[in-house]
Amino acid sequence: MRDLNFGNIAEISTGYEIDTLGLVAGAFDEFGLEGLINSAIGKVGSHVVVDSGALVKTLVMLMLNVPYQSLSGTEEYFKNRPIGALLNQNITSEHLGRAVLSRLLDALYEYGGQRLFIDCSAEIVKRLGIKVEEVHIDSTSFHYDGVERHEEGCDLVLTMGYSRDHRPDLIQAVMLMLTDGESRLPVYGHNLSGNIQDKLSFANVARYGIPILKEQYRDLKYLVGDSALCTPDSFREAKNKGFNIITRIPDTYNLVKDSVGSDTADMLPIFPNDENSPLGKWIEDANIDGIPVKALLVRNDALIGTKTETVNRQAQKELKRLESKLKKLRTQPMSTKKDAVKQVEKLIKAAKLCIISDIQYEEVVKQVSKGRPSKNKPAETKVVAVKVTGKIEISQELVDKRIQEEIKYVICTDDIKRDWTMAELLTTYKRNSVIERNWKCLKNPNFFVDYIYLQKPSRIDALLWIMSLALLVYTAMEYRIRKVMKEQSLSIPSIVRGRVETQPTMMRMLQYVSNQHVSLVVTSNGSMYICNLSQELKMILIALGPAWCRYFNTDYYEQVIF
């Protein structure tokens, strides 16, 4: 790899930006994804210049490199990049027009994005030598800037639903994913209509998805998820399909209410060697709708700070809500005291963190007959309305009680034959956070899905699959790079001056490579140079192997057309 600064070149003819494109392209090649995709949705017809595998590779490179791009901007973005060399095909950016990419989305949808994604993830898992024993389930949503859309023959419906990205005013599409707990690699996905609830979709994954995965991953034993997974249907499907579930039991279950409210003096440290360990104890004879489970009550005092903020915020919202309703009972009074009392009883019942006191009922009377009353006879009156006044305040006692309840929760598994330790069960459950990290990456602005702009649900479905594939490549790159850096004792500079990072996140790695401004420079006499390739990056690429080095080596560019 020859390296040279721009200042040392007397006369520059053309410069091509490589940056992270070469890193992502090398990973795509290393994992054998292009050939796999071509075997599934290869190009059709003599008019098709770029094959499907290369187009998917192009979009993955784009997604992992550039913020706020769109499909229509693909051609413009690759204008000053060596796209022909990156794809090893005799093409230019002009071959990446909107019509070409639209045909790719149609072909991907027709083949089945879910099927292709599973094939790709299985191939990567095999090449990385990963053993999948537990998968973690979760879902997220993406908002759509448009009207509700249905398409005949397409199961994905863009419609109103619960928004995970704080845009409940917009149409939604839902993405569900299963992630390996150890490597963080997504291994299964399913795109859903915006109004599908987690309880239903999670149960359907237990019914249909896990059997598909078990064909690929023979060692798969556990499906791990949050309380949406804790349904009788999910447990029954797990028993029938030969796998086990680890989940949190919803707080609404009597089992949880009784456990959280019980004496916790006999709880023991879950991690005995950790002075800050959460406490736990086993719950005897636990079951979910008659299905026996091993249940663990957990108390985590480390959550007190977070839960205190949350509960106080809830208390303030409740106070404002109750004050508004009580004000309405004063400004828009009930017609009878009986009705007023009923409304007050509803307020008291709704008060979970507040106390309502000093309730007063003020009768509003009206003269029965018209005209001035007689001097000798008082006017006859009747009650026409009853105003309610009172005092509402936050109860610190109730707030403190709620905080103590919030730091306790119950997790369980239907694998009652295994001799679980409290540490094993809790550690396995807490690895569910790996999929939350995946959602964070997927919603990073570098992925061009800050909003979905396509109109056909089928093409949106296909785009979501390409996003999932980009996430798969991203996590596989992170796993492979971290492993190599640890084995070879390699590092990159930290953003904190004077420090180094030996296990960087992939986002940090991409940021570091991008900031190097690695470029291919071709001088007027035909000489080629790779500029701004740092020694740290060079060592990492060499350790990763030839496929990763290819796009940072002038020898490769001298042999291809770009």
Summary of the structure (lengths in Angstrom):
residues: 562
radius of gyration: 30.8
end to end distance: 18.5
largest distance: 121.0
contacts: 1797
relative contact order: 0.16
helix: 47%
strand: 20%
